[in-house]
Amino acid sequence: MASSMSLLRRSARVRLGPARRALHRSAAVRASAPQHGEEGMGPEGPGWSDPRPPWMYTSVSWAQWIICPAVAIYGVFFMDFGDREHAFMPARRWLQRQKAAFFTLSPEEQKYVEEFQQPKSSKVYRP
């Protein structure tokens, strides 16, 4: 506990900008927090040890950054709100235009495909 207090006192003396000061404080708090398996003060009282492995915090953070945007994208572009006009219709129309532009050929590309599909000659070359 004494080492964490000295870290906090030392961080208070350093003159940093507000954003850097907040980051500096969080580093001091992290340094004073008990690590996995160490005893400290927790919800169960003194001597409590966190049973969760360290990789769990990383995986939960990754899941949070992947699942939340995925649910939002699903809700905006794919969730069924019925046939009536709703707040996400402009975004859905924009997505439909983007898909149509991606999957349709331009007039130049259509000419190229037509030329490619026409047979060159009906004669068979025999040496």
DRENZABA-884348 format. One record per residue (C-alpha): residue in one letter; x, y, z. Coordinates in steps of 0.25 Angstrom, whole numbers, plus 5000, padded with zeros to 4 digits. Layout:
BEGIN
SITE   type     c1     c2     c3
SITE      a      X      Y      Z
...
# end
This chain:
BEGIN
SITE   type     c1     c2     c3
SITE      m   5000   5000   5000
SITE      a   5011   5009   5003
SITE      s   5017   5008   4989
SITE      s   5004   5011   4983
SITE      m   5003   5024   4991
SITE      s   5017   5028   4987
SITE      l   5013   5026   4973
SITE      l   5001   5035   4974
SITE      r   5009   5046   4982
SITE      r   5019   5046   4971
SITE      s   5009   5046   4960
SITE      a   5003   5058   4966
SITE      r   5016   5066   4966
SITE      v   5018   5065   4951
SITE      r   5012   5076   4943
SITE      l   5005   5070   4931
SITE      g   4994   5074   4922
SITE      p   4980   5070   4926
SITE      a   4979   5058   4916
SITE      r   4993   5053   4920
SITE      r   4991   5055   4934
SITE      a   4979   5046   4933
SITE      l   4987   5035   4926
SITE      h   4998   5037   4937
SITE      r   4988   5035   4948
SITE      s   4982   5022   4942
SITE      a   4996   5016   4940
SITE      a   4998   5019   4955
SITE      v   4985   5013   4959
SITE      r   4988   5001   4950
SITE      a   5002   4999   4957
SITE      s   4995   4999   4971
SITE      a   4984   4989   4967
SITE      p   4987   4975   4971
SITE      q   4991   4966   4960
SITE      h   4984   4952   4956
SITE      g   4986   4943   4968
SITE      e   4991   4954   4978
SITE      e   4983   4957   4990
SITE      g   4977   4970   4992
SITE      m   4964   4978   4996
SITE      g   4953   4973   4988
SITE      p   4938   4971   4988
SITE      e   4940   4959   4998
SITE      g   4948   4967   5008
SITE      p   4963   4967   5011
SITE      g   4971   4955   5005
SITE      w   4962   4954   4993
SITE      s   4968   4949   4981
SITE      d   4963   4951   4967
SITE      p   4960   4937   4961
SITE      r   4959   4941   4947
SITE      p   4971   4939   4938
SITE      p   4977   4951   4931
SITE      w   4974   4947   4917
SITE      m   4959   4948   4920
SITE      y   4960   4963   4921
SITE      t   4966   4964   4907
SITE      s   4956   4955   4901
SITE      v   4945   4962   4907
SITE      s   4950   4975   4902
SITE      w   4952   4969   4888
SITE      a   4938   4964   4888
SITE      q   4932   4977   4892
SITE      w   4939   4984   4881
SITE      i   4934   4974   4871
SITE      i   4920   4970   4876
SITE      c   4915   4984   4879
SITE      p   4918   4990   4864
SITE      a   4913   4977   4858
SITE      v   4899   4978   4866
SITE      a   4898   4993   4862
SITE      i   4901   4989   4847
SITE      y   4891   4978   4847
SITE      g   4880   4987   4854
SITE      v   4882   4998   4844
SITE      f   4883   4990   4831
SITE      f   4877   4977   4833
SITE      m   4867   4977   4844
SITE      d   4852   4976   4840
SITE      f   4844   4988   4845
SITE      g   4832   4985   4836
SITE      d   4828   4991   4822
SITE      r   4826   5005   4828
SITE      e   4837   5017   4826
SITE      h   4846   5017   4838
SITE      a   4859   5025   4842
SITE      f   4868   5015   4836
SITE      m   4862   5015   4822
SITE      p   4871   5025   4816
SITE      a   4883   5017   4821
SITE      r   4877   5005   4815
SITE      r   4874   5011   4801
SITE      w   4889   5016   4801
SITE      l   4894   5002   4803
SITE      q   4884   4997   4792
SITE      r   4890   5007   4783
SITE      q   4904   5003   4786
SITE      k   4901   4989   4784
SITE      a   4894   4991   4771
SITE      a   4906   5000   4766
SITE      f   4916   4989   4770
SITE      f   4909   4977   4764
SITE      t   4904   4984   4750
SITE      l   4913   4986   4738
SITE      s   4916   4999   4732
SITE      p   4912   5001   4717
SITE      e   4927   4999   4713
SITE      e   4928   4986   4721
SITE      q   4915   4981   4715
SITE      k   4921   4983   4701
SITE      y   4933   4976   4705
SITE      v   4925   4964   4710
SITE      e   4917   4964   4697
SITE      e   4929   4964   4688
SITE      f   4935   4953   4697
SITE      q   4923   4944   4696
SITE      q   4921   4945   4681
SITE      p   4928   4934   4673
SITE      k   4940   4938   4665
SITE      s   4938   4930   4653
SITE      s   4929   4918   4648
SITE      k   4941   4912   4641
SITE      v   4949   4901   4648
SITE      y   4964   4902   4645
SITE      r   4970   4889   4641
SITE      p   4985   4889   4637
# end
